[in-house]
Amino acid sequence: MSECLFCGIATGEIDASVVADDDRWLAFRDINPQAPTHILVIPKRHVATVNDLTGDDETLVGELVRAAARIATDEGIAEDGYRLVLNTNAGAGQTVFHLHLHLLGGRPLSWPPG
């Protein structure tokens, strides 16, 4: 997936502000943050959207969520609260078609979003 921005970040071909790294996932700061803390957690393997996940990916999705929770603690936002968002397809706001979990926090987050 040489044309995929997040695949380029996952392989190190494209620079990013990495906050955590694992064999199967990578977390980095969003370049257009929507909150004081805005970190993206991605699988290193290309998966375009939530709709493309298979039963074999259940562990991977769990790892992404657990990583986000650990990062929220490390960033000092876990106690006050944070939001995890997985946008799926353009109508929901997905602009990079590589599965990514948004970790947002550091300020009060209103509801409903967007």
Secondary structure as UniProt FT lines:
FT   TURN            2..3
FT   HELIX           5..11
FT   STRAND          18..21
FT   STRAND          25..29
FT   STRAND          37..43
FT   HELIX           50..52
FT   HELIX           55..57
FT   HELIX           58..75
FT   TURN            78..80
FT   STRAND          82..85
FT   HELIX           90..92
FT   STRAND          101..105
//
